[in-house]
């Protein structure tokens, strides 16, 4: 009999690949710019952490105590950008700001927020 897996199990397997994990985080960040759901970003960060070896492994990569790393990534009081930055650093990436392509701009969505400063956050490899 074939064993059924959950969607999360399949996602974790896929996100074990570093490039897939970065593409996933990029998509989550772009969704956050539209839907403004920090809870989704936080769950996504935890999923990537699990797929990339877990709290202990990623904490070692950034020379951080695993308990502190876990608290930073999973605590809702931690600024989202801080948690995101720490996970990216552990994966060997950083945040950067780049101009959006014209076809990616939703002027109705961004006009009130950005007041003419159309920018998108992208993940760059070190």
Backbone atoms as SQL, in Angstrom:
CREATE TABLE atoms (id INTEGER PRIMARY KEY, chain TEXT, resi INTEGER, resn TEXT, atom TEXT, x REAL, y REAL, z REAL);
INSERT INTO atoms VALUES
  (1, 'A', 1, 'UNK', 'N', 0.834, -1.180, 0.000),
  (2, 'A', 1, 'UNK', 'CA', 0.000, 0.000, 0.000),
  (3, 'A', 1, 'UNK', 'C', 0.884, 1.252, 0.000),
  (4, 'A', 2, 'UNK', 'N', 0.545, 2.183, -0.815),
  (5, 'A', 2, 'UNK', 'CA', 1.310, 3.417, -0.966),
  (6, 'A', 2, 'UNK', 'C', 1.048, 4.347, 0.221),
  (7, 'A', 3, 'UNK', 'N', 2.134, 4.881, 0.793),
  (8, 'A', 3, 'UNK', 'CA', 2.011, 5.793, 1.926),
  (9, 'A', 3, 'UNK', 'C', 1.703, 7.205, 1.420),
  (10, 'A', 4, 'UNK', 'N', 0.708, 7.814, 1.994),
  (11, 'A', 4, 'UNK', 'CA', 0.329, 9.174, 1.627),
  (12, 'A', 4, 'UNK', 'C', 1.144, 10.158, 2.469),
  (13, 'A', 5, 'UNK', 'N', 1.550, 11.257, 1.838),
  (14, 'A', 5, 'UNK', 'CA', 2.283, 12.299, 2.549),
  (15, 'A', 5, 'UNK', 'C', 1.450, 13.563, 2.582),
  (16, 'A', 6, 'UNK', 'N', 1.728, 14.371, 3.577),
  (17, 'A', 6, 'UNK', 'CA', 1.032, 15.650, 3.657),
  (18, 'A', 6, 'UNK', 'C', 1.671, 16.634, 2.693),
  (19, 'A', 7, 'UNK', 'N', 0.947, 17.701, 2.418),
  (20, 'A', 7, 'UNK', 'CA', 1.476, 18.758, 1.566),
  (21, 'A', 7, 'UNK', 'C', 2.739, 19.338, 2.195),
  (22, 'A', 8, 'UNK', 'N', 2.741, 19.529, 3.509),
  (23, 'A', 8, 'UNK', 'CA', 3.902, 20.098, 4.209),
  (24, 'A', 8, 'UNK', 'C', 5.122, 19.188, 4.075),
  (25, 'A', 9, 'UNK', 'N', 4.936, 17.887, 4.179),
  (26, 'A', 9, 'UNK', 'CA', 6.048, 16.942, 4.009),
  (27, 'A', 9, 'UNK', 'C', 6.657, 17.065, 2.607),
  (28, 'A', 10, 'UNK', 'N', 5.815, 17.185, 1.617),
  (29, 'A', 10, 'UNK', 'CA', 6.297, 17.356, 0.233),
  (30, 'A', 10, 'UNK', 'C', 7.029, 18.687, 0.074),
  (31, 'A', 11, 'UNK', 'N', 6.491, 19.733, 0.688),
  (32, 'A', 11, 'UNK', 'CA', 7.102, 21.054, 0.616),
  (33, 'A', 11, 'UNK', 'C', 8.484, 21.043, 1.276),
  (34, 'A', 12, 'UNK', 'N', 8.587, 20.434, 2.444),
  (35, 'A', 12, 'UNK', 'CA', 9.872, 20.359, 3.144),
  (36, 'A', 12, 'UNK', 'C', 10.893, 19.601, 2.308),
  (37, 'A', 13, 'UNK', 'N', 10.463, 18.532, 1.681),
  (38, 'A', 13, 'UNK', 'CA', 11.364, 17.777, 0.810),
  (39, 'A', 13, 'UNK', 'C', 11.868, 18.652, -0.337),
  (40, 'A', 14, 'UNK', 'N', 10.971, 19.403, -0.941),
  (41, 'A', 14, 'UNK', 'CA', 11.352, 20.280, -2.047),
  (42, 'A', 14, 'UNK', 'C', 12.266, 21.412, -1.567),
  (43, 'A', 15, 'UNK', 'N', 11.981, 21.954, -0.384),
  (44, 'A', 15, 'UNK', 'CA', 12.746, 23.091, 0.123),
  (45, 'A', 15, 'UNK', 'C', 14.094, 22.692, 0.710),
  (46, 'A', 16, 'UNK', 'N', 14.403, 21.404, 0.724),
  (47, 'A', 16, 'UNK', 'CA', 15.738, 20.959, 1.143),
  (48, 'A', 16, 'UNK', 'C', 16.779, 21.436, 0.142),
  (49, 'A', 17, 'UNK', 'N', 16.360, 21.667, -1.091),
  (50, 'A', 17, 'UNK', 'CA', 17.225, 22.240, -2.116),
  (51, 'A', 17, 'UNK', 'C', 17.340, 23.743, -1.848),
  (52, 'A', 18, 'UNK', 'N', 18.567, 24.221, -1.700),
  (53, 'A', 18, 'UNK', 'CA', 18.807, 25.613, -1.329),
  (54, 'A', 18, 'UNK', 'C', 18.193, 26.609, -2.316),
  (55, 'A', 19, 'UNK', 'N', 18.330, 26.349, -3.593),
  (56, 'A', 19, 'UNK', 'CA', 17.769, 27.271, -4.599),
  (57, 'A', 19, 'UNK', 'C', 16.237, 27.288, -4.536),
  (58, 'A', 20, 'UNK', 'N', 15.636, 26.144, -4.290),
  (59, 'A', 20, 'UNK', 'CA', 14.178, 26.087, -4.144),
  (60, 'A', 20, 'UNK', 'C', 13.734, 26.859, -2.904),
  (61, 'A', 21, 'UNK', 'N', 14.519, 26.741, -1.829),
  (62, 'A', 21, 'UNK', 'CA', 14.185, 27.465, -0.593),
  (63, 'A', 21, 'UNK', 'C', 14.224, 28.971, -0.819),
  (64, 'A', 22, 'UNK', 'N', 15.227, 29.443, -1.547),
  (65, 'A', 22, 'UNK', 'CA', 15.339, 30.875, -1.814),
  (66, 'A', 22, 'UNK', 'C', 14.198, 31.348, -2.719),
  (67, 'A', 23, 'UNK', 'N', 13.864, 30.572, -3.735),
  (68, 'A', 23, 'UNK', 'CA', 12.746, 30.937, -4.622),
  (69, 'A', 23, 'UNK', 'C', 11.440, 30.996, -3.832),
  (70, 'A', 24, 'UNK', 'N', 11.266, 30.060, -2.920),
  (71, 'A', 24, 'UNK', 'CA', 10.065, 30.022, -2.067),
  (72, 'A', 24, 'UNK', 'C', 10.010, 31.274, -1.179),
  (73, 'A', 25, 'UNK', 'N', 11.127, 31.619, -0.550),
  (74, 'A', 25, 'UNK', 'CA', 11.156, 32.811, 0.296),
  (75, 'A', 25, 'UNK', 'C', 10.914, 34.075, -0.520),
  (76, 'A', 26, 'UNK', 'N', 11.432, 34.112, -1.737),
  (77, 'A', 26, 'UNK', 'CA', 11.198, 35.261, -2.610),
  (78, 'A', 26, 'UNK', 'C', 9.702, 35.410, -2.894),
  (79, 'A', 27, 'UNK', 'N', 9.047, 34.309, -3.209),
  (80, 'A', 27, 'UNK', 'CA', 7.607, 34.347, -3.481),
  (81, 'A', 27, 'UNK', 'C', 6.827, 34.772, -2.242),
  (82, 'A', 28, 'UNK', 'N', 7.231, 34.269, -1.080),
  (83, 'A', 28, 'UNK', 'CA', 6.556, 34.640, 0.172),
  (84, 'A', 28, 'UNK', 'C', 6.719, 36.132, 0.441),
  (85, 'A', 29, 'UNK', 'N', 7.914, 36.647, 0.207),
  (86, 'A', 29, 'UNK', 'CA', 8.152, 38.073, 0.416),
  (87, 'A', 29, 'UNK', 'C', 7.312, 38.919, -0.533),
  (88, 'A', 30, 'UNK', 'N', 7.202, 38.496, -1.774),
  (89, 'A', 30, 'UNK', 'CA', 6.374, 39.227, -2.739),
  (90, 'A', 30, 'UNK', 'C', 4.897, 39.173, -2.345),
  (91, 'A', 31, 'UNK', 'N', 4.441, 38.017, -1.871),
  (92, 'A', 31, 'UNK', 'CA', 3.063, 37.910, -1.378),
  (93, 'A', 31, 'UNK', 'C', 2.837, 38.821, -0.177),
  (94, 'A', 32, 'UNK', 'N', 3.841, 38.910, 0.693),
  (95, 'A', 32, 'UNK', 'CA', 3.717, 39.769, 1.875),
  (96, 'A', 32, 'UNK', 'C', 3.511, 41.226, 1.468),
  (97, 'A', 33, 'UNK', 'N', 4.188, 41.656, 0.406),
  (98, 'A', 33, 'UNK', 'CA', 4.028, 43.037, -0.045),
  (99, 'A', 33, 'UNK', 'C', 2.592, 43.321, -0.469),
  (100, 'A', 34, 'UNK', 'N', 1.894, 42.313, -0.908),
  (101, 'A', 34, 'UNK', 'CA', 0.511, 42.491, -1.359),
  (102, 'A', 34, 'UNK', 'C', -0.481, 42.255, -0.223),
  (103, 'A', 35, 'UNK', 'N', -0.343, 41.117, 0.476),
  (104, 'A', 35, 'UNK', 'CA', -1.356, 40.696, 1.442),
  (105, 'A', 35, 'UNK', 'C', -1.058, 41.070, 2.884),
  (106, 'A', 36, 'UNK', 'N', 0.157, 41.469, 3.180),
  (107, 'A', 36, 'UNK', 'CA', 0.551, 41.950, 4.516),
  (108, 'A', 36, 'UNK', 'C', 0.234, 40.956, 5.632),
  (109, 'A', 37, 'UNK', 'N', 0.607, 39.698, 5.457),
  (110, 'A', 37, 'UNK', 'CA', 0.346, 38.677, 6.474),
  (111, 'A', 37, 'UNK', 'C', 1.651, 38.184, 7.090),
  (112, 'A', 38, 'UNK', 'N', 2.066, 38.785, 8.209),
  (113, 'A', 38, 'UNK', 'CA', 3.311, 38.352, 8.836),
  (114, 'A', 38, 'UNK', 'C', 3.247, 36.901, 9.324),
  (115, 'A', 39, 'UNK', 'N', 2.082, 36.423, 9.681),
  (116, 'A', 39, 'UNK', 'CA', 1.947, 35.038, 10.144),
  (117, 'A', 39, 'UNK', 'C', 2.327, 34.051, 9.037),
  (118, 'A', 40, 'UNK', 'N', 1.976, 34.352, 7.805),
  (119, 'A', 40, 'UNK', 'CA', 2.329, 33.485, 6.680),
  (120, 'A', 40, 'UNK', 'C', 3.840, 33.485, 6.479),
  (121, 'A', 41, 'UNK', 'N', 4.458, 34.650, 6.577),
  (122, 'A', 41, 'UNK', 'CA', 5.908, 34.737, 6.417),
  (123, 'A', 41, 'UNK', 'C', 6.598, 33.955, 7.532),
  (124, 'A', 42, 'UNK', 'N', 6.120, 34.111, 8.747),
  (125, 'A', 42, 'UNK', 'CA', 6.713, 33.410, 9.881),
  (126, 'A', 42, 'UNK', 'C', 6.618, 31.893, 9.715),
  (127, 'A', 43, 'UNK', 'N', 5.456, 31.393, 9.332),
  (128, 'A', 43, 'UNK', 'CA', 5.296, 29.946, 9.105),
  (129, 'A', 43, 'UNK', 'C', 6.202, 29.482, 7.970),
  (130, 'A', 44, 'UNK', 'N', 6.331, 30.300, 6.950),
  (131, 'A', 44, 'UNK', 'CA', 7.190, 29.954, 5.816),
  (132, 'A', 44, 'UNK', 'C', 8.656, 29.898, 6.233),
  (133, 'A', 45, 'UNK', 'N', 9.085, 30.857, 7.047),
  (134, 'A', 45, 'UNK', 'CA', 10.453, 30.841, 7.539),
  (135, 'A', 45, 'UNK', 'C', 10.726, 29.569, 8.335),
  (136, 'A', 46, 'UNK', 'N', 9.790, 29.200, 9.197),
  (137, 'A', 46, 'UNK', 'CA', 9.956, 27.980, 9.997),
  (138, 'A', 46, 'UNK', 'C', 10.007, 26.734, 9.119),
  (139, 'A', 47, 'UNK', 'N', 9.234, 26.718, 8.056),
  (140, 'A', 47, 'UNK', 'CA', 9.249, 25.586, 7.131),
  (141, 'A', 47, 'UNK', 'C', 10.603, 25.480, 6.429),
  (142, 'A', 48, 'UNK', 'N', 11.144, 26.618, 5.995),
  (143, 'A', 48, 'UNK', 'CA', 12.454, 26.620, 5.345),
  (144, 'A', 48, 'UNK', 'C', 13.536, 26.192, 6.334),
  (145, 'A', 49, 'UNK', 'N', 13.457, 26.679, 7.558),
  (146, 'A', 49, 'UNK', 'CA', 14.431, 26.293, 8.579),
  (147, 'A', 49, 'UNK', 'C', 14.406, 24.777, 8.770),
  (148, 'A', 50, 'UNK', 'N', 13.227, 24.210, 8.884),
  (149, 'A', 50, 'UNK', 'CA', 13.106, 22.766, 9.045),
  (150, 'A', 50, 'UNK', 'C', 13.689, 22.025, 7.837),
  (151, 'A', 51, 'UNK', 'N', 13.379, 22.495, 6.651),
  (152, 'A', 51, 'UNK', 'CA', 13.850, 21.837, 5.424),
  (153, 'A', 51, 'UNK', 'C', 15.363, 21.929, 5.259),
  (154, 'A', 52, 'UNK', 'N', 15.951, 22.994, 5.766),
  (155, 'A', 52, 'UNK', 'CA', 17.384, 23.223, 5.596),
  (156, 'A', 52, 'UNK', 'C', 18.233, 22.668, 6.747),
  (157, 'A', 53, 'UNK', 'N', 17.651, 21.823, 7.564),
  (158, 'A', 53, 'UNK', 'CA', 18.439, 21.168, 8.609),
  (159, 'A', 53, 'UNK', 'C', 17.971, 21.436, 10.016),
  (160, 'A', 54, 'UNK', 'N', 17.047, 22.353, 10.192),
  (161, 'A', 54, 'UNK', 'CA', 16.493, 22.613, 11.507),
  (162, 'A', 54, 'UNK', 'C', 17.159, 23.769, 12.237),
  (163, 'A', 55, 'UNK', 'N', 16.599, 24.069, 13.387),
  (164, 'A', 55, 'UNK', 'CA', 17.038, 25.200, 14.207),
  (165, 'A', 55, 'UNK', 'C', 18.522, 25.093, 14.555),
  (166, 'A', 56, 'UNK', 'N', 18.950, 23.933, 15.055),
  (167, 'A', 56, 'UNK', 'CA', 20.330, 23.770, 15.500),
  (168, 'A', 56, 'UNK', 'C', 21.312, 23.993, 14.353),
  (169, 'A', 57, 'UNK', 'N', 21.040, 23.397, 13.205),
  (170, 'A', 57, 'UNK', 'CA', 21.939, 23.524, 12.049),
  (171, 'A', 57, 'UNK', 'C', 22.037, 24.975, 11.577),
  (172, 'A', 58, 'UNK', 'N', 20.917, 25.652, 11.403),
  (173, 'A', 58, 'UNK', 'CA', 20.968, 27.032, 10.915),
  (174, 'A', 58, 'UNK', 'C', 21.535, 27.979, 11.963),
  (175, 'A', 59, 'UNK', 'N', 21.283, 27.714, 13.233),
  (176, 'A', 59, 'UNK', 'CA', 21.865, 28.543, 14.295),
  (177, 'A', 59, 'UNK', 'C', 23.392, 28.465, 14.253),
  (178, 'A', 60, 'UNK', 'N', 23.930, 27.286, 13.992),
  (179, 'A', 60, 'UNK', 'CA', 25.386, 27.122, 13.874),
  (180, 'A', 60, 'UNK', 'C', 25.922, 27.969, 12.730),
  (181, 'A', 61, 'UNK', 'N', 25.202, 28.033, 11.625),
  (182, 'A', 61, 'UNK', 'CA', 25.667, 28.774, 10.449),
  (183, 'A', 61, 'UNK', 'C', 25.804, 30.275, 10.707),
  (184, 'A', 62, 'UNK', 'N', 25.038, 30.788, 11.683),
  (185, 'A', 62, 'UNK', 'CA', 25.098, 32.221, 11.998),
  (186, 'A', 62, 'UNK', 'C', 25.681, 32.464, 13.388),
  (187, 'A', 63, 'UNK', 'N', 26.341, 31.437, 13.928),
  (188, 'A', 63, 'UNK', 'CA', 26.980, 31.544, 15.250),
  (189, 'A', 63, 'UNK', 'C', 26.024, 32.076, 16.310),
  (190, 'A', 64, 'UNK', 'N', 24.858, 31.462, 16.388),
  (191, 'A', 64, 'UNK', 'CA', 23.839, 31.890, 17.329),
  (192, 'A', 64, 'UNK', 'C', 23.414, 30.695, 18.173),
  (193, 'A', 65, 'UNK', 'N', 23.110, 30.940, 19.418),
  (194, 'A', 65, 'UNK', 'CA', 22.586, 29.890, 20.280),
  (195, 'A', 65, 'UNK', 'C', 21.265, 29.387, 19.681),
  (196, 'A', 66, 'UNK', 'N', 21.072, 28.073, 19.585),
  (197, 'A', 66, 'UNK', 'CA', 19.842, 27.551, 18.986),
  (198, 'A', 66, 'UNK', 'C', 18.558, 28.049, 19.647),
  (199, 'A', 67, 'UNK', 'N', 18.587, 28.235, 20.964),
  (200, 'A', 67, 'UNK', 'CA', 17.388, 28.738, 21.638),
  (201, 'A', 67, 'UNK', 'C', 17.077, 30.173, 21.231),
  (202, 'A', 68, 'UNK', 'N', 18.122, 30.975, 21.084),
  (203, 'A', 68, 'UNK', 'CA', 17.934, 32.368, 20.658),
  (204, 'A', 68, 'UNK', 'C', 17.448, 32.396, 19.206),
  (205, 'A', 69, 'UNK', 'N', 18.078, 31.574, 18.362),
  (206, 'A', 69, 'UNK', 'CA', 17.672, 31.498, 16.955),
  (207, 'A', 69, 'UNK', 'C', 16.201, 31.112, 16.848),
  (208, 'A', 70, 'UNK', 'N', 15.803, 30.088, 17.593),
  (209, 'A', 70, 'UNK', 'CA', 14.411, 29.632, 17.584),
  (210, 'A', 70, 'UNK', 'C', 13.467, 30.742, 18.023),
  (211, 'A', 71, 'UNK', 'N', 13.845, 31.453, 19.046),
  (212, 'A', 71, 'UNK', 'CA', 12.998, 32.535, 19.559),
  (213, 'A', 71, 'UNK', 'C', 12.852, 33.654, 18.531),
  (214, 'A', 72, 'UNK', 'N', 13.960, 34.005, 17.877),
  (215, 'A', 72, 'UNK', 'CA', 13.928, 35.078, 16.879),
  (216, 'A', 72, 'UNK', 'C', 13.033, 34.694, 15.704),
  (217, 'A', 73, 'UNK', 'N', 13.156, 33.454, 15.230),
  (218, 'A', 73, 'UNK', 'CA', 12.416, 33.022, 14.041),
  (219, 'A', 73, 'UNK', 'C', 10.943, 32.767, 14.333),
  (220, 'A', 74, 'UNK', 'N', 10.622, 32.317, 15.539),
  (221, 'A', 74, 'UNK', 'CA', 9.235, 31.924, 15.818),
  (222, 'A', 74, 'UNK', 'C', 8.447, 32.908, 16.672),
  (223, 'A', 75, 'UNK', 'N', 9.082, 33.916, 17.213),
  (224, 'A', 75, 'UNK', 'CA', 8.415, 34.857, 18.101),
  (225, 'A', 75, 'UNK', 'C', 7.710, 35.942, 17.301),
  (226, 'A', 76, 'UNK', 'N', 6.444, 36.129, 17.565),
  (227, 'A', 76, 'UNK', 'CA', 5.672, 37.143, 16.845),
  (228, 'A', 76, 'UNK', 'C', 6.091, 38.564, 17.214),
  (229, 'A', 77, 'UNK', 'N', 6.806, 38.727, 18.340),
  (230, 'A', 77, 'UNK', 'CA', 7.263, 40.051, 18.751),
  (231, 'A', 77, 'UNK', 'C', 8.550, 40.477, 18.051),
  (232, 'A', 78, 'UNK', 'N', 9.247, 39.520, 17.431),
  (233, 'A', 78, 'UNK', 'CA', 10.463, 39.840, 16.691),
  (234, 'A', 78, 'UNK', 'C', 10.074, 40.541, 15.394),
  (235, 'A', 79, 'UNK', 'N', 10.717, 41.658, 15.081),
  (236, 'A', 79, 'UNK', 'CA', 10.410, 42.309, 13.799),
  (237, 'A', 79, 'UNK', 'C', 10.610, 41.325, 12.643),
  (238, 'A', 80, 'UNK', 'N', 9.654, 41.285, 11.740),
  (239, 'A', 80, 'UNK', 'CA', 9.678, 40.350, 10.628),
  (240, 'A', 80, 'UNK', 'C', 10.957, 40.462, 9.809),
  (241, 'A', 81, 'UNK', 'N', 11.416, 41.660, 9.570),
  (242, 'A', 81, 'UNK', 'CA', 12.613, 41.851, 8.760),
  (243, 'A', 81, 'UNK', 'C', 13.828, 41.240, 9.445),
  (244, 'A', 82, 'UNK', 'N', 13.884, 41.296, 10.766),
  (245, 'A', 82, 'UNK', 'CA', 14.993, 40.714, 11.520),
  (246, 'A', 82, 'UNK', 'C', 15.001, 39.194, 11.373),
  (247, 'A', 83, 'UNK', 'N', 13.860, 38.570, 11.568),
  (248, 'A', 83, 'UNK', 'CA', 13.759, 37.110, 11.439),
  (249, 'A', 83, 'UNK', 'C', 14.104, 36.677, 10.018),
  (250, 'A', 84, 'UNK', 'N', 13.570, 37.378, 9.045),
  (251, 'A', 84, 'UNK', 'CA', 13.829, 37.053, 7.646),
  (252, 'A', 84, 'UNK', 'C', 15.322, 37.181, 7.340),
  (253, 'A', 85, 'UNK', 'N', 15.927, 38.257, 7.813),
  (254, 'A', 85, 'UNK', 'CA', 17.347, 38.495, 7.583),
  (255, 'A', 85, 'UNK', 'C', 18.228, 37.419, 8.189),
  (256, 'A', 86, 'UNK', 'N', 17.900, 36.942, 9.364),
  (257, 'A', 86, 'UNK', 'CA', 18.702, 35.909, 10.017),
  (258, 'A', 86, 'UNK', 'C', 18.625, 34.597, 9.251),
  (259, 'A', 87, 'UNK', 'N', 17.435, 34.212, 8.812),
  (260, 'A', 87, 'UNK', 'CA', 17.299, 32.974, 8.031),
  (261, 'A', 87, 'UNK', 'C', 18.052, 33.104, 6.719),
  (262, 'A', 88, 'UNK', 'N', 17.933, 34.242, 6.043),
  (263, 'A', 88, 'UNK', 'CA', 18.658, 34.436, 4.788),
  (264, 'A', 88, 'UNK', 'C', 20.165, 34.373, 5.001),
  (265, 'A', 89, 'UNK', 'N', 20.635, 34.972, 6.079),
  (266, 'A', 89, 'UNK', 'CA', 22.074, 34.930, 6.365),
  (267, 'A', 89, 'UNK', 'C', 22.536, 33.487, 6.547),
  (268, 'A', 90, 'UNK', 'N', 21.750, 32.682, 7.253),
  (269, 'A', 90, 'UNK', 'CA', 22.098, 31.277, 7.459),
  (270, 'A', 90, 'UNK', 'C', 22.147, 30.516, 6.137),
  (271, 'A', 91, 'UNK', 'N', 21.355, 30.950, 5.172),
  (272, 'A', 91, 'UNK', 'CA', 21.348, 30.311, 3.852),
  (273, 'A', 91, 'UNK', 'C', 22.383, 30.915, 2.903),
  (274, 'A', 92, 'UNK', 'N', 23.067, 31.986, 3.351),
  (275, 'A', 92, 'UNK', 'CA', 24.083, 32.613, 2.510),
  (276, 'A', 92, 'UNK', 'C', 23.529, 33.654, 1.555),
  (277, 'A', 93, 'UNK', 'N', 22.413, 34.266, 1.897),
  (278, 'A', 93, 'UNK', 'CA', 21.782, 35.288, 1.065),
  (279, 'A', 93, 'UNK', 'C', 21.575, 36.556, 1.875),
  (280, 'A', 94, 'UNK', 'N', 21.211, 37.628, 1.195),
  (281, 'A', 94, 'UNK', 'CA', 20.900, 38.889, 1.847),
  (282, 'A', 94, 'UNK', 'C', 19.739, 39.566, 1.120),
  (283, 'A', 95, 'UNK', 'N', 19.112, 40.498, 1.796),
  (284, 'A', 95, 'UNK', 'CA', 18.049, 41.289, 1.171),
  (285, 'A', 95, 'UNK', 'C', 18.669, 42.439, 0.390),
  (286, 'A', 96, 'UNK', 'N', 18.016, 42.838, -0.679),
  (287, 'A', 96, 'UNK', 'CA', 18.424, 44.025, -1.423),
  (288, 'A', 96, 'UNK', 'C', 17.183, 44.656, -2.036),
  (289, 'A', 97, 'UNK', 'N', 17.313, 45.887, -2.425),
  (290, 'A', 97, 'UNK', 'CA', 16.205, 46.618, -3.052),
  (291, 'A', 97, 'UNK', 'C', 16.543, 46.805, -4.520),
  (292, 'A', 98, 'UNK', 'N', 15.575, 46.464, -5.374),
  (293, 'A', 98, 'UNK', 'CA', 15.751, 46.619, -6.810),
  (294, 'A', 98, 'UNK', 'C', 14.487, 47.227, -7.395),
  (295, 'A', 99, 'UNK', 'N', 14.621, 47.963, -8.495),
  (296, 'A', 99, 'UNK', 'CA', 13.441, 48.509, -9.145),
  (297, 'A', 99, 'UNK', 'C', 12.537, 47.380, -9.640),
  (298, 'A', 100, 'UNK', 'N', 11.254, 47.640, -9.608),
  (299, 'A', 100, 'UNK', 'CA', 10.288, 46.675, -10.128),
  (300, 'A', 100, 'UNK', 'C', 10.221, 46.793, -11.643),
  (301, 'A', 101, 'UNK', 'N', 9.917, 45.690, -12.287),
  (302, 'A', 101, 'UNK', 'CA', 9.651, 45.751, -13.729),
  (303, 'A', 101, 'UNK', 'C', 8.307, 46.443, -13.898),
  (304, 'A', 102, 'UNK', 'N', 8.164, 47.151, -14.984),
  (305, 'A', 102, 'UNK', 'CA', 6.943, 47.903, -15.239),
  (306, 'A', 102, 'UNK', 'C', 5.711, 47.014, -15.170),
  (307, 'A', 103, 'UNK', 'N', 5.792, 45.793, -15.714),
  (308, 'A', 103, 'UNK', 'CA', 4.623, 44.915, -15.729),
  (309, 'A', 103, 'UNK', 'C', 4.283, 44.369, -14.338),
  (310, 'A', 104, 'UNK', 'N', 5.220, 44.464, -13.365),
  (311, 'A', 104, 'UNK', 'CA', 4.960, 43.985, -12.009),
  (312, 'A', 104, 'UNK', 'C', 4.287, 45.034, -11.135),
  (313, 'A', 105, 'UNK', 'N', 4.260, 46.237, -11.584),
  (314, 'A', 105, 'UNK', 'CA', 3.702, 47.305, -10.754),
  (315, 'A', 105, 'UNK', 'C', 2.187, 47.301, -10.792),
  (316, 'A', 106, 'UNK', 'N', 1.605, 47.277, -9.643),
  (317, 'A', 106, 'UNK', 'CA', 0.165, 47.441, -9.499),
  (318, 'A', 106, 'UNK', 'C', -0.011, 48.818, -8.880),
  (319, 'A', 107, 'UNK', 'N', -0.206, 49.817, -9.714),
  (320, 'A', 107, 'UNK', 'CA', -0.213, 51.188, -9.229),
  (321, 'A', 107, 'UNK', 'C', -1.291, 51.448, -8.187),
  (322, 'A', 108, 'UNK', 'N', -2.437, 50.810, -8.327),
  (323, 'A', 108, 'UNK', 'CA', -3.487, 51.001, -7.329),
  (324, 'A', 108, 'UNK', 'C', -3.041, 50.476, -5.967),
  (325, 'A', 109, 'UNK', 'N', -2.332, 49.384, -5.957),
  (326, 'A', 109, 'UNK', 'CA', -1.877, 48.750, -4.713),
  (327, 'A', 109, 'UNK', 'C', -0.775, 49.551, -4.034),
  (328, 'A', 110, 'UNK', 'N', 0.186, 50.058, -4.818),
  (329, 'A', 110, 'UNK', 'CA', 1.379, 50.655, -4.247),
  (330, 'A', 110, 'UNK', 'C', 1.370, 52.180, -4.154),
  (331, 'A', 111, 'UNK', 'N', 0.525, 52.855, -4.876),
  (332, 'A', 111, 'UNK', 'CA', 0.579, 54.314, -4.931),
  (333, 'A', 111, 'UNK', 'C', 0.454, 54.948, -3.550),
  (334, 'A', 112, 'UNK', 'N', -0.527, 54.517, -2.774),
  (335, 'A', 112, 'UNK', 'CA', -0.715, 55.110, -1.453),
  (336, 'A', 112, 'UNK', 'C', 0.422, 54.768, -0.503),
  (337, 'A', 113, 'UNK', 'N', 0.985, 53.604, -0.635),
  (338, 'A', 113, 'UNK', 'CA', 2.033, 53.160, 0.275),
  (339, 'A', 113, 'UNK', 'C', 3.386, 53.766, -0.085),
  (340, 'A', 114, 'UNK', 'N', 3.740, 53.741, -1.340),
  (341, 'A', 114, 'UNK', 'CA', 5.093, 54.111, -1.740),
  (342, 'A', 114, 'UNK', 'C', 5.237, 55.535, -2.263),
  (343, 'A', 115, 'UNK', 'N', 4.152, 56.192, -2.566),
  (344, 'A', 115, 'UNK', 'CA', 4.177, 57.578, -3.041),
  (345, 'A', 115, 'UNK', 'C', 5.213, 57.803, -4.132),
  (346, 'A', 116, 'UNK', 'N', 5.126, 56.966, -5.170),
  (347, 'A', 116, 'UNK', 'CA', 5.992, 57.151, -6.324),
  (348, 'A', 116, 'UNK', 'C', 7.340, 56.466, -6.238),
  (349, 'A', 117, 'UNK', 'N', 7.648, 55.820, -5.114),
  (350, 'A', 117, 'UNK', 'CA', 8.941, 55.124, -4.983),
  (351, 'A', 117, 'UNK', 'C', 8.712, 53.658, -5.199),
  (352, 'A', 118, 'UNK', 'N', 8.486, 53.251, -6.417),
  (353, 'A', 118, 'UNK', 'CA', 8.185, 51.854, -6.754),
  (354, 'A', 118, 'UNK', 'C', 9.435, 51.013, -6.597),
  (355, 'A', 119, 'UNK', 'N', 9.464, 50.146, -5.587),
  (356, 'A', 119, 'UNK', 'CA', 10.618, 49.263, -5.368),
  (357, 'A', 119, 'UNK', 'C', 10.116, 47.921, -4.898),
  (358, 'A', 120, 'UNK', 'N', 10.895, 46.916, -5.164),
  (359, 'A', 120, 'UNK', 'CA', 10.589, 45.567, -4.725),
  (360, 'A', 120, 'UNK', 'C', 11.803, 44.993, -4.008),
  (361, 'A', 121, 'UNK', 'N', 11.588, 44.189, -2.995),
  (362, 'A', 121, 'UNK', 'CA', 12.676, 43.577, -2.268),
  (363, 'A', 121, 'UNK', 'C', 12.992, 42.244, -2.922),
  (364, 'A', 122, 'UNK', 'N', 14.278, 42.011, -3.178),
  (365, 'A', 122, 'UNK', 'CA', 14.708, 40.768, -3.798),
  (366, 'A', 122, 'UNK', 'C', 15.812, 40.132, -2.976),
  (367, 'A', 123, 'UNK', 'N', 15.918, 38.837, -3.039),
  (368, 'A', 123, 'UNK', 'CA', 16.950, 38.110, -2.340),
  (369, 'A', 123, 'UNK', 'C', 18.147, 37.946, -3.262),
  (370, 'A', 124, 'UNK', 'N', 19.311, 38.294, -2.762),
  (371, 'A', 124, 'UNK', 'CA', 20.536, 38.215, -3.550),
  (372, 'A', 124, 'UNK', 'C', 21.487, 37.236, -2.871),
  (373, 'A', 125, 'UNK', 'N', 22.221, 36.452, -3.668),
  (374, 'A', 125, 'UNK', 'CA', 23.198, 35.518, -3.120),
  (375, 'A', 125, 'UNK', 'C', 24.499, 36.249, -2.841),
  (376, 'A', 126, 'UNK', 'N', 25.137, 35.916, -1.686),
  (377, 'A', 126, 'UNK', 'CA', 26.438, 36.508, -1.337),
  (378, 'A', 126, 'UNK', 'C', 27.501, 35.983, -2.249);
